Amino acid sequence: MIVKVHRNYLEINSIKELKLSDAPNKNCYLSLVDPPDFNLNKFFYKQVGKDYRWIDRLVWSDNKWINYVENSRVKTYILRDNENLVGYFENILDFEKKHSEIAYFGILSEFFGKKYGSYLLSEAIKKSFEKGINRVWVHTCSLDHKNALKNYQARGMKIFKAEIINLEIN
């Protein structure tokens, strides 16, 4: 079946444009995955992405995962509440262009509706700017969580490109 998918590309060009969201509670903390651990990226990719047609990496071998997460441009952060895993994001930094892509971002479904997503996105954007980046961008589509686009815009991101693509969904 062919489905029309709306894809939006968003950006934010200054930390001054960032509309921060507070942590949902005092037990939340964000940590950089250092050293990289491909199993964490793989876990979140599968768990967060299972409802949103994240399928491109499902065929990756462990070696491909390892090579990806060990790339010095890729930074993975994990959000926890106490010791419970909540969500993650992957930033791909381009220091030559001073850009950062939020490549993957999401929270586990049991944490939906509790302000973790807005906090995590605030931190993803903030972490990029702290590394000397001048532009943070992301893309989302109509297959993603229904609040994804609203969350990006609520944090100060603006659409710079929109398109409709036809996607075959089995």
ChimeraX attribute file (.defattr): number of C-alpha atoms within 10 A of each C-alpha:
attribute: neighborCount
match mode: 1-to-1
recipient: residues
	/A:1	7
	/A:2	10
	/A:3	12
	/A:4	12
	/A:5	15
	/A:6	14
	/A:7	18
	/A:8	18
	/A:9	17
	/A:10	20
	/A:11	23
	/A:12	23
	/A:13	17
	/A:14	16
	/A:15	19
	/A:16	9
	/A:17	11
	/A:18	18
	/A:19	17
	/A:20	19
	/A:21	17
	/A:22	14
	/A:23	19
	/A:24	15
	/A:25	12
	/A:26	9
	/A:27	11
	/A:28	18
	/A:29	15
	/A:30	16
	/A:31	11
	/A:32	14
	/A:33	16
	/A:34	10
	/A:35	9
	/A:36	19
	/A:37	14
	/A:38	19
	/A:39	13
	/A:40	17
	/A:41	23
	/A:42	17
	/A:43	11
	/A:44	22
	/A:45	20
	/A:46	17
	/A:47	17
	/A:48	20
	/A:49	19
	/A:50	11
	/A:51	12
	/A:52	14
	/A:53	12
	/A:54	16
	/A:55	12
	/A:56	7
	/A:57	12
	/A:58	10
	/A:59	8
	/A:60	12
	/A:61	9
	/A:62	12
	/A:63	9
	/A:64	13
	/A:65	16
	/A:66	17
	/A:67	11
	/A:68	15
	/A:69	22
	/A:70	16
	/A:71	11
	/A:72	11
	/A:73	13
	/A:74	18
	/A:75	20
	/A:76	25
	/A:77	23
	/A:78	20
	/A:79	24
	/A:80	17
	/A:81	18
	/A:82	12
	/A:83	10
	/A:84	10
	/A:85	16
	/A:86	24
	/A:87	23
	/A:88	28
	/A:89	24
	/A:90	21
	/A:91	24
	/A:92	20
	/A:93	22
	/A:94	14
	/A:95	13
	/A:96	7
	/A:97	10
	/A:98	15
	/A:99	21
	/A:100	28
	/A:101	20
	/A:102	23
	/A:103	16
	/A:104	20
	/A:105	23
	/A:106	24
	/A:107	21
	/A:108	16
	/A:109	12
	/A:110	8
	/A:111	14
	/A:112	14
	/A:113	10
	/A:114	12
	/A:115	14
	/A:116	25
	/A:117	27
	/A:118	24
	/A:119	19
	/A:120	29
	/A:121	22
	/A:122	22
	/A:123	21
	/A:124	23
	/A:125	29
	/A:126	18
	/A:127	17
	/A:128	23
	/A:129	20
	/A:130	10
	/A:131	12
	/A:132	13
	/A:133	22
	/A:134	17
	/A:135	19
	/A:136	25
	/A:137	21
	/A:138	19
	/A:139	20
	/A:140	19
	/A:141	19
	/A:142	16
	/A:143	16
	/A:144	16
	/A:145	16
	/A:146	10
	/A:147	13
	/A:148	19
	/A:149	21
	/A:150	12
	/A:151	16
	/A:152	25
	/A:153	16
	/A:154	17
	/A:155	19
	/A:156	20
	/A:157	24
	/A:158	17
	/A:159	16
	/A:160	12
	/A:161	11
	/A:162	14
	/A:163	10
	/A:164	13
	/A:165	13
	/A:166	11
	/A:167	11
	/A:168	10
	/A:169	8
	/A:170	5
